[in-house]
Amino acid sequence: MRMRPTLSWTPAEDLPPGTTDLQPVADALGAGGVLVLSGAGISTESGIPDYRGEGGSLSRHTPMTYQDFTAGATARRRYWARSHLGWRTFGRARPNAGHRAVAAFGRRGLLAGVITQNVDGLHQVAGSEDVVELHGSLDRVVCLSCGAFSPRRELARRLEEANPGFDPVAAGINPDGDADLTDEQVGDFRVVPCTICGGILKPDVVFFGENVPPRRVEHCRALVREATSLLVLGSSLTVMSGLRFVRQAAEAGKPVLIVNRDPTRGDRHALARVSVPLGAALTGVADRLGIPVGDDGPGRPAAAPPTS
């Protein structure tokens, strides 16, 4: 499946309005079998901005496309300089109440699974298991020539050694881990090759314009088929990679519930869109179900980047 490089979406005037009523979400979770589909909005309370909400990164930042990344060394130098700096911020991010609530629902056996469009790994840090990372993870790096995978922490170490003293101040950090730097700040940043074959290294994430692995898509489709309902958390559903699962659930007659502050492309397929901040919404639902949300979770695994 190819991700559509859709960066914006204009809501139709006839979309149903949002609600503040949490009961439909509580009812769905109480019945069990809920499949969670999360987007960038669930991580904003952890300090990682979303793409399209108020103050979203798309107002100042165009995400890297696969075509640009593979086309030339200049684009890759700019990407890796910015991503190397942004990676430090991702390493310091902690799960928020929304992530912890999802993990708590999973521990109670109420979930059929978790699909996330995020690349920050915060669901897993909070304690969620068997998370499907639809768009990959910044924790891993892949060589475009030989296909070898390696930990991001290893690449971070090599980039630190190749660029001593590189520590510019970024104007902002984006949901894809890309920091906002000027060309002058990027300067002559040195990119390092694959240690096995000397090929081009890329984060193991799906860039705009790139294919989501077909097996991953089919796995997600199977989760939708097995689920009782679909709960969308913090996604505008602008890109088809997430919207298609909402459409699949709706076509199968399964309830779709959305918790997102702003309208989404999936609203017309949803039983309701709850327009309440995610942390408050999910902890409120947990309270109704008598489920303790807990603390930050077990901590980021050993693949975490170094902080500076």
Helices and strands as residue ranges (DSSP letters): H 23-31, E 34-38, G 40-46, G 57-59, H 66-71, H 73-92, H 97-107, E 111-116, H 122-126, E 131-133, E 136-143, E 149-151, H 152-162, H 183-186, E 201-205, H 214-226, E 229-233, H 240-251, E 256-259, G 267-269, E 272-274, H 278-289
